[in-house]
Amino acid sequence: MGKKQTLNRMEDDNGNPNEIDNENEGEAPFKDGTDICQQLMDRYSKSSAPQHRHLLATAVAMRSILSAESLPLSPPAYFAAAISSLDDDSSTTLDAMAIGALLTFLSIVVTVVPKGGIASWKAKEAVEVVVRVAGKEGLGVASLRSGVKCLGVLMVGFCDLEDWDSVRFGLETLLGFAIDKRPKVLLSLSTSTFRSGDVPKNISKRFISLSNPHL
């Protein structure tokens, strides 16, 4: 799954106005048990914003892949399809908007995958894919926020947290935000994630101790 990479730097905190920020307050959370593509259509189909159109196109494309292979329209299946799309050889031709839409889609889907819905070894591989893709030049702040959110949820919710080596790669990537110029909300998001009660003390302490010199 490639060598260690760090996420590319941005020069300001404003982001790209054509990117979707899925951290909007006041919006109802997405739900498991209902087709995530349909939920996105219900929420954004009337929007003319380019970022919403790209996100919907991505969701429809993922649903088409699952339907063609007679797979269930479930969060784990959607997640696997999106990760495969980013890990596929053809992903090298994707532009920043397409990658951003896939990262946003992943960050939405992963939050509704039920516990145990992603095997720990698959989560570890997915972390490596997200890190590699998010390291590409040209991604805006909103896309990178989606990448950070996806990494945090994957590591806390699905990776083997008793195995330091299995989370170290993603953890070191998150720590890269501590010395970056992007908004502190990125580091705040990752830090609060690793202070969660679901995280073994040994992992949480290592993360916080590594973070403190940069805070």
N, C-alpha and C positions, 0 to 999 in steps of 0.2 A: 504493500500500500504506500510505498514511497518514503522519502526522507522527511525529516522534521522540517516544517516550514513555519514562518510567522505570518500573521495577517498583514496585508499591505497598509501603509499609513495614509491618512487623509490630512489635508492641510487645514481644514476648518471643521466646525461643528454643525454646519448648516445642512449637510447632506444633499441629496439629489431630489428636487421636487417631483421627479417622475418615478420615485421609488415609493413603495407602499410601506408604511410604518404600522406594524400589527400590534403596537403597544397603545393604541388609542383607548383612552379611558371612556367608560360609560357603555362600551359595546358588550353585548352578551357573549359569554365564552362559547366556543364551539363544543359540540357534544359528540360523545361516542354513541353508536347505535343508529345514527342517521348519516346517510351518505354525505361525506365532507364536501364533495364537489357540489352537491345540491345546496348545502348550507352556504357555500361561497356564492353560488348563483343567486340565492335568495337575498344575500346581503349586498352584493356589488353589481348585479346585472344592470341596474339603472344608472350606474356611474359611467361617465365618459372619460374618467381619468385614465391615462395610458397605463399606469401601474396596476390599476384594477383590471383592465382588459388583459394585460399580460398574465396576471395571477389567474384569472378565469380560464384563459387559454391553456395555461399549464395544468390546471385542475382537470379540464376536459380531456386534455391529452393523456393524463395519467389514468383517467377513467376509461378511455378508449383502449389503453394497453391492457388494463385488467379485464375488461369485457371481452377483448379478443382472445384472451387466454383462459376465459371462463373462471376467473378468480373472483373472490368475494370483494365487494366494494367496502372493505373494512379499513380502519386506520392502519393496522400493521401492513396490509397489502398495498395501500397507497404509499406508505413510507418506503417500503421495499422498492416500489416502482420508481419513486423519485430519486432514491439513492442510486439505483441502477442507471438512471438517466444521467446523473452527474458523474458516475464512474465509467460510463461507456466511452469508447474511443471518440465518438462523435461529439462528446461534450467539449472537446478542445475548440470547436468552431462556434460555441455559444458566445453571444455577446454579454455585456455586463447586465443588461436588462433581463435577459433570459435566465442568467445565473441567479440574479436577485430574486426573480419570481419563484424559481425552484427552492432557493433557501427560505424564502418566506413561506412557501407551501409546506416545506419540511417542518419549519418551526411551529406551524399551526397543527399539522397532523400529529407530530410527536407528543404533543400535550394531551391528546385524547387516546393514545395507544394505551390499552389496559396494562396493568402490572403483569410482567412476564410475557408481554406481547412481542418483545424483541429479545432474542437470545443474547446473552452477554458477549459472546464472541462476535456476533453480528453487529452489536452496538459498538464494539471496539473498532471494527472495520469501518462502520459508518462515521465514527469520529474522525478517522484518518481521511475519509473522502471529503467531509465537510471542511476540515482544515486545509486540505490541498486546494479545493475549489475557492474557498474564501481568501486564499492567498493570492489570487489573481489580481492584477492591476485593474483599476477603473471602477471597483465596486464602491458604492456610496455607503454612508453611515447606516442607513436603514437596513440595507442588505447585510451589513456586518453585524448589526444588532440581532438580526434573525439568525445568523450563523452562531453567534455567542449563545443565544437562547437555546438553539438546537443542541449545541455542545453540552451546555449545563444540564439540560433535561436528560440527554443520553447518558451522561456519566453518572448522574445521581440516581436516575430511575432504572437504568438497564445494564450498565457496566458492572463488573465484579469489583465492588469497592473494597473488598478485603484484599485485593491484589493490587498493590501500588503500581506495578509495572503496567497494568492494563489501563490505568487512568492517567499515568504520568504525562503521556504525549499530549492529550487534550488539555490537561491542567497547565502545562508549561505554555501552551498556546494562549489560554485565557490570561495567564500572567503577563503575556506580551502587551496586553492593553494597559498595564500599569505604567509603562514607559512610553506610551503612544500619546498623540496629540488629540485623539478623538474625545468625545464627551465622557466625563467621569461616570455617567450612567452605565456605560459598558462594563467598567470595572466593578461598579456597585452591584450590577446584576449578577456578575459571576461570583463576587465575594459572598453576597447574601445566599446564593445558591449553595455554596459550600459551607455555610453555617447552618444549613437545614438540619433538623433533628433526624432526618433519614440517613445522614452521612456518618459513617463510623468515625469515632473521635480521632483515630490515628490519621485518617485522610484529611479531615477538617483542620486539624492542628498543623499538618504539613502545609496545606494551602495557605492558611492564615499567616504562618510564620514566614513563608516565602513572599507573601504579599506585603507584609508590614514595611519592609525597607523602601517600597515604592509609593506608599500611601502618604 
